[in-house]
């Protein structure tokens, strides 16, 4: 395996794939490093949370142009794998991640506002 950076496409849980964003990370870094990069990339949106409050999930969700405006929910993804902060990226992605795919779903911590919205929707 090379130490060339991977480009991982990330998506916040519940957003459409049209909102996916790339993060470049070296394979010898950890999931905690990735979390820090994601938090920085999503400034100011994630200003209200610390990086360690974000949960990262390894997924393989193909990006299909016809569905790019549909929300992607973690609960609807087959076999998501929660990343531990100490996981090496090289272990999570044994080879270069596939193109046209969401690789990471970012889950924000539950908030009072999110609970209110969920209650109203049900």
N, CA, C and O of each residue as an XYZ file, in Angstrom:
488
protein
N       0.847     -1.176      0.000
C       0.000      0.000      0.000
C       0.890      1.236      0.000
O       1.918      1.289      0.674
N       0.468      2.214     -0.766
C       1.225      3.463     -0.822
C       0.733      4.409      0.266
O      -0.314      4.194      0.877
N       1.504      5.447      0.488
C       1.075      6.478      1.429
C       0.434      7.649      0.709
O       0.278      8.724      1.289
N       0.055      7.451     -0.563
C      -0.653      8.504     -1.282
C      -1.992      8.748     -0.607
O      -2.661      7.801     -0.196
N      -2.386     10.003     -0.489
C      -3.667     10.294      0.175
C      -4.846      9.663     -0.559
O      -4.860      9.557     -1.786
N      -5.819      9.254      0.220
C      -7.098      8.798     -0.309
C      -8.017     10.008     -0.358
O      -7.928     10.898      0.487
N      -8.888     10.039     -1.340
C      -9.979     11.009     -1.340
C     -11.225     10.249     -0.930
O     -11.693      9.361     -1.644
N     -11.754     10.607      0.228
C     -12.964      9.977      0.745
C     -14.126     10.945      0.565
O     -14.028     12.118      0.927
N     -15.217     10.453      0.008
C     -16.405     11.287     -0.095
C     -17.266     11.048      1.136
O     -17.617      9.916      1.470
N     -17.590     12.141      1.792
C     -18.307     12.114      3.060
C     -19.663     12.783      2.881
O     -19.860     13.608      1.989
N     -20.583     12.408      3.748
C     -21.930     12.958      3.702
C     -22.482     12.985      5.113
O     -22.319     12.028      5.870
N     -23.132     14.075      5.464
C     -23.788     14.167      6.763
C     -25.077     13.354      6.685
O     -25.826     13.461      5.714
N     -25.331     12.548      7.700
C     -26.519     11.696      7.756
C     -27.776     12.515      7.472
O     -28.008     13.551      8.096
N     -28.580     12.042      6.526
C     -29.837     12.701      6.197
C     -29.749     13.693      5.054
O     -30.772     14.226      4.624
N     -28.551     13.954      4.553
C     -28.400     14.880      3.434
C     -28.370     14.116      2.110
O     -28.149     12.905      2.081
N     -28.594     14.840      1.027
C     -28.567     14.259     -0.312
C     -27.129     14.112     -0.791
O     -26.241     14.841     -0.348
N     -26.904     13.161     -1.701
C     -25.545     12.953     -2.209
C     -25.022     14.177     -2.954
O     -23.813     14.311     -3.140
N     -25.901     15.060     -3.377
C     -25.446     16.301     -4.012
C     -24.687     17.185     -3.023
O     -24.012     18.129     -3.434
N     -24.789     16.891     -1.723
C     -24.060     17.630     -0.680
C     -22.791     16.913     -0.231
O     -22.148     17.340      0.728
N     -22.426     15.837     -0.907
C     -21.211     15.098     -0.533
C     -19.997     16.009     -0.680
O     -19.960     16.891     -1.538
N     -19.011     15.776      0.173
C     -17.796     16.591      0.131
C     -16.581     15.683      0.262
O     -16.618     14.686      0.984
N     -15.492     16.035     -0.444
C     -14.286     15.212     -0.389
C     -13.378     15.611      0.765
O     -13.292     16.782      1.136
N     -12.710     14.625      1.315
C     -11.665     14.856      2.316
C     -10.471     14.006      1.901
O     -10.599     12.798      1.701
N      -9.327     14.636      1.777
C      -8.092     13.918      1.443
C      -7.363     13.565      2.730
O      -7.131     14.423      3.581
N      -7.002     12.285      2.862
C      -6.324     11.826      4.078
C      -5.316     10.739      3.712
O      -5.556      9.913      2.832
N      -4.206     10.763      4.398
C      -3.184      9.739      4.183
C      -3.596      8.452      4.889
O      -4.174      8.496      5.975
N      -3.300      7.306      4.275
C      -3.706      6.022      4.848
C      -3.113      5.734      6.229
O      -3.676      4.944      6.987
N      -1.974      6.370      6.567
C      -1.357      6.104      7.870
C      -1.972      6.937      8.995
O      -1.525      6.851     10.139
N      -2.978      7.733      8.688
C      -3.685      8.516      9.708
C      -4.824      7.684     10.287
O      -5.136      6.604      9.785
N      -5.442      8.199     11.349
C      -6.514      7.470     12.033
C      -7.885      8.081     11.748
O      -8.005      9.152     11.153
N      -8.905      7.367     12.191
C     -10.271      7.879     12.073
C     -10.434      9.172     12.866
O     -11.229     10.030     12.482
N      -9.700      9.326     13.960
C      -9.753     10.582     14.726
C      -9.223     11.742     13.887
O      -9.777     12.840     13.925
N      -8.156     11.501     13.133
C      -7.641     12.536     12.225
C      -8.702     12.891     11.176
O      -8.910     14.064     10.864
N      -9.362     11.872     10.640
C     -10.403     12.097      9.643
C     -11.534     12.932     10.234
O     -12.045     13.846      9.587
N     -11.913     12.615     11.446
C     -12.975     13.364     12.130
C     -12.602     14.841     12.256
O     -13.434     15.721     12.033
N     -11.337     15.105     12.617
C     -10.859     16.489     12.731
C     -10.928     17.207     11.383
O     -11.338     18.365     11.310
N     -10.527     16.515     10.320
C     -10.574     17.112      8.981
C     -12.010     17.423      8.556
O     -12.281     18.460      7.952
N     -12.915     16.514      8.881
C     -14.328     16.716      8.538
C     -14.886     17.914      9.286
O     -15.580     18.747      8.703
N     -14.585     18.002     10.573
C     -15.084     19.138     11.357
C     -14.583     20.449     10.769
O     -15.345     21.406     10.637
N     -13.307     20.494     10.419
C     -12.736     21.705      9.822
C     -13.401     22.011      8.478
O     -13.729     23.162      8.190
N     -13.592     20.991      7.673
C     -14.190     21.170      6.345
C     -15.622     21.689      6.444
O     -16.069     22.442      5.579
N     -16.340     21.293      7.488
C     -17.748     21.666      7.633
C     -17.950     22.911      8.502
O     -19.054     23.152      8.991
N     -16.895     23.696      8.693
C     -17.036     24.970      9.400
C     -17.788     25.924      8.478
O     -17.489     25.951      7.284
N     -18.718     26.684      8.952
C     -19.160     26.893     10.325
C     -20.288     25.956     10.761
O     -20.757     26.045     11.895
N     -20.728     25.059      9.871
C     -21.877     24.207     10.193
C     -21.667     23.362     11.444
O     -22.616     23.124     12.193
N     -20.442     22.908     11.681
C     -20.165     22.057     12.836
C     -19.548     22.835     13.991
O     -18.964     22.230     14.890
N     -19.663     24.139     13.990
C     -19.069     24.940     15.066
C     -19.676     24.639     16.435
O     -19.043     24.894     17.459
N     -20.887     24.101     16.463
C     -21.566     23.850     17.738
C     -21.216     22.495     18.351
O     -21.732     22.152     19.415
N     -20.349     21.722     17.696
C     -19.952     20.418     18.240
C     -18.433     20.297     18.221
O     -17.753     20.951     17.432
N     -17.918     19.450     19.103
C     -16.488     19.146     19.068
C     -16.293     17.928     18.164
O     -17.218     17.144     17.952
N     -15.102     17.784     17.646
C     -14.829     16.683     16.716
C     -15.145     15.330     17.345
O     -15.652     14.436     16.667
N     -14.850     15.172     18.636
C     -15.067     13.862     19.260
C     -16.547     13.533     19.450
O     -16.879     12.409     19.826
N     -17.439     14.487     19.198
C     -18.876     14.216     19.275
C     -19.430     13.666     17.958
O     -20.563     13.186     17.908
N     -18.635     13.736     16.906
C     -19.067     13.216     15.612
C     -18.800     11.713     15.543
O     -17.752     11.239     15.981
N     -19.749     10.980     14.995
C     -19.580      9.545     14.784
C     -19.426      9.312     13.287
O     -20.227      9.788     12.483
N     -18.383      8.571     12.930
C     -18.122      8.270     11.526
C     -18.476      6.819     11.231
O     -18.174      5.919     12.014
N     -19.112      6.612     10.101
C     -19.521      5.286      9.659
C     -18.934      5.012      8.289
O     -19.057      5.831      7.379
N     -18.304      3.874      8.142
C     -17.770      3.444      6.850
C     -18.923      2.812      6.101
O     -19.538      1.858      6.578
N     -19.217      3.350      4.918
C     -20.300      2.830      4.091
C     -19.787      2.698      2.659
O     -18.688      3.148      2.337
N     -20.577      2.089      1.828
C     -20.288      2.038      0.398
C     -21.612      2.282     -0.316
O     -22.322      1.350     -0.693
N     -21.920      3.559     -0.489
C     -23.203      3.964     -1.066
C     -22.958      4.588     -2.441
O     -22.437      5.699     -2.531
N     -23.332      3.876     -3.517
C     -23.096      4.406     -4.862
C     -23.836      5.725     -5.087
O     -24.968      5.903     -4.636
N     -23.184      6.631     -5.783
C     -23.809      7.900     -6.145
C     -24.446      7.716     -7.518
O     -23.764      7.446     -8.506
N     -25.764      7.868     -7.557
C     -26.529      7.710     -8.794
C     -27.149      9.063     -9.119
O     -27.885      9.628     -8.311
N     -26.849      9.571    -10.295
C     -27.281     10.921    -10.673
C     -28.785     11.123    -10.499
O     -29.212     12.189    -10.058
N     -29.580     10.134    -10.834
C     -31.036     10.264    -10.746
C     -31.521     10.440     -9.308
O     -32.616     10.954     -9.079
N     -30.708     10.012     -8.339
C     -31.103     10.084     -6.925
C     -30.332     11.136     -6.142
O     -30.403     11.156     -4.913
N     -29.599     12.009     -6.822
C     -28.671     12.892     -6.120
C     -29.334     13.894     -5.182
O     -28.655     14.489     -4.345
N     -30.647     14.093     -5.302
C     -31.324     15.036     -4.410
C     -32.120     14.328     -3.308
O     -32.774     14.984     -2.497
N     -32.066     13.002     -3.279
C     -32.767     12.237     -2.244
C     -31.901     12.136     -0.995
O     -30.697     11.901     -1.096
N     -32.502     12.311      0.186
C     -31.705     12.178      1.411
C     -31.191     10.751      1.598
O     -31.872      9.780      1.268
N     -29.986     10.649      2.130
C     -29.377      9.355      2.437
C     -29.377      9.211      3.954
O     -28.778     10.014      4.669
N     -30.053      8.183      4.425
C     -30.154      7.947      5.864
C     -29.287      6.758      6.255
O     -29.331      5.704      5.621
N     -28.508      6.944      7.298
C     -27.660      5.866      7.793
C     -28.486      4.616      8.074
O     -28.039      3.500      7.809
N     -29.683      4.802      8.609
C     -30.540      3.666      8.961
C     -30.957      2.841      7.739
O     -31.392      1.699      7.887
N     -30.830      3.406      6.537
C     -31.207      2.694      5.315
C     -30.007      2.090      4.584
O     -30.169      1.463      3.537
N     -28.810      2.276      5.131
C     -27.579      1.774      4.503
C     -27.330      0.342      4.968
O     -27.464      0.030      6.151
N     -26.966     -0.520      4.025
C     -26.622     -1.902      4.368
C     -25.227     -1.962      4.984
O     -24.274     -1.413      4.431
N     -25.116     -2.614      6.101
C     -23.840     -2.937      6.751
C     -22.898     -1.760      7.011
O     -21.724     -1.828      6.646
N     -23.387     -0.681      7.633
C     -22.451      0.393      7.990
C     -21.526     -0.079      9.109
O     -21.924     -0.883      9.952
N     -20.309      0.415      9.114
C     -19.338      0.043     10.146
C     -18.929      1.305     10.888
O     -18.384      2.235     10.294
N     -19.194      1.333     12.194
C     -18.806      2.487     12.998
C     -17.290      2.492     13.171
O     -16.694      1.477     13.532
N     -16.681      3.629     12.915
C     -15.233      3.741     13.055
C     -14.865      4.099     14.481
O     -15.479      4.968     15.100
N     -13.859      3.421     14.988
C     -13.271      3.758     16.276
C     -12.220      4.834     16.006
O     -11.538      4.780     14.983
N     -12.079      5.805     16.901
C     -11.089      6.867     16.669
C      -9.677      6.351     16.425
O      -8.883      7.019     15.763
N      -9.354      5.171     16.950
C      -7.998      4.632     16.804
C      -7.805      3.804     15.535
O      -6.692      3.361     15.250
N      -8.880      3.591     14.770
C      -8.764      2.817     13.525
C      -7.850      3.537     12.541
O      -7.994      4.737     12.311
N      -6.912      2.795     11.962
C      -6.086      3.348     10.891
C      -6.896      3.367      9.598
O      -7.617      2.416      9.296
N      -6.775      4.443      8.847
C      -7.487      4.549      7.574
C      -7.089      3.401      6.648
O      -7.928      2.877      5.916
N      -5.823      3.011      6.674
C      -5.348      1.900      5.836
C      -6.049      0.588      6.186
O      -6.226     -0.266      5.318
N      -6.447      0.418      7.443
C      -7.165     -0.793      7.840
C      -8.640     -0.717      7.448
O      -9.251     -1.732      7.111
N      -9.201      0.476      7.492
C     -10.608      0.668      7.131
C     -10.792      0.531      5.620
O     -11.776     -0.040      5.150
N      -9.830      1.064      4.871
C      -9.844      0.993      3.408
C      -8.579      0.268      2.966
O      -7.539      0.893      2.758
N      -8.669     -1.050      2.823
C      -7.494     -1.852      2.475
C      -6.949     -1.496      1.092
O      -5.768     -1.702      0.813
N      -7.805     -0.966      0.240
C      -7.368     -0.502     -1.075
C      -8.029      0.843     -1.344
O      -8.886      1.285     -0.578
N      -7.637      1.478     -2.410
C      -8.188      2.799     -2.726
C      -9.715      2.723     -2.793
O     -10.264      1.822     -3.427
N     -10.394      3.656     -2.148
C     -11.861      3.637     -2.152
C     -12.415      3.798     -3.571
O     -11.834      4.511     -4.389
N     -13.539      3.133     -3.861
C     -14.113      3.221     -5.204
C     -14.610      4.629     -5.535
O     -14.979      5.394     -4.644
N     -14.614      4.953     -6.810
C     -15.113      6.250     -7.269
C     -16.632      6.237     -7.302
O     -17.261      5.181     -7.231
N     -17.216      7.439     -7.411
C     -18.675      7.603     -7.501
C     -19.393      6.912     -6.347
O     -20.439      6.291     -6.534
N     -18.815      7.026     -5.146
C     -19.330      6.333     -3.967
C     -19.185      7.228     -2.747
O     -18.190      7.936     -2.595
N     -20.193      7.187     -1.878
C     -20.062      7.817     -0.562
C     -19.341      6.801      0.310
O     -19.758      5.646      0.399
N     -18.259      7.226      0.954
C     -17.436      6.328      1.768
C     -17.680      6.485      3.261
O     -17.548      5.524      4.019
N     -18.037      7.692      3.686
C     -18.205      7.988      5.110
C     -19.514      8.738      5.324
O     -19.787      9.728      4.645
N     -20.319      8.264      6.267
C     -21.487      9.010      6.735
C     -21.107      9.615      8.080
O     -20.607      8.925      8.968
N     -21.351     10.904      8.213
C     -21.035     11.638      9.440
C     -22.325     11.816     10.222
O     -23.311     12.348      9.711
N     -22.303     11.365     11.460
C     -23.476     11.472     12.319
C     -23.195     12.498     13.406
O     -22.243     12.373     14.177
N     -24.047     13.512     13.447
C     -23.932     14.525     14.496
C     -24.501     13.950     15.793
O     -25.290     13.006     15.758
N     -24.103     14.516     16.944
C     -24.698     14.053     18.199
C     -26.167     14.458     18.246
O     -26.551     15.466     17.652
N     -26.986     13.686     18.942
C     -28.389     14.074     19.075
C     -28.471     15.422     19.791
O     -27.691     15.710     20.699
N     -29.421     16.227     19.368
C     -29.613     17.519     20.032
C     -31.077     17.670     20.394
O     -31.931     16.934     19.901
N     -31.355     18.623     21.254
C     -32.744     18.883     21.622
C     -33.548     19.281     20.389
O     -34.692     18.855     20.229
N     -32.962     20.086     19.528
C     -33.643     20.544     18.316
C     -33.957     19.359     17.404
O     -35.061     19.272     16.865
N     -33.013     18.457     17.228
C     -33.240     17.284     16.379
C     -34.359     16.423     16.957
O     -35.178     15.886     16.212
N     -34.395     16.290     18.275
C     -35.445     15.504     18.923
C     -36.810     16.137     18.684
O     -37.791     15.435     18.441
N     -36.869     17.478     18.754
C     -38.126     18.176     18.511
C     -38.599     17.949     17.082
O     -39.783     17.701     16.855
N     -37.695     18.029     16.127
C     -38.049     17.843     14.725
C     -38.534     16.419     14.499
O     -39.543     16.207     13.827
N     -37.822     15.440     15.056
C     -38.215     14.047     14.887
C     -39.595     13.812     15.488
O     -40.405     13.094     14.902
N     -39.880     14.408     16.658
C     -41.166     14.248     17.315
C     -42.278     14.815     16.432
O     -43.337     14.201     16.301
N     -42.048     15.968     15.833
C     -43.047     16.604     14.982
C     -43.287     15.780     13.723
O     -44.419     15.701     13.246
N     -42.241     15.168     13.179
C     -42.374     14.400     11.942
C     -43.121     13.092     12.155
O     -43.672     12.542     11.201
N     -43.155     12.589     13.360
C     -43.829     11.305     13.603
C     -45.162     11.591     14.140
O     -45.924     10.667     14.424
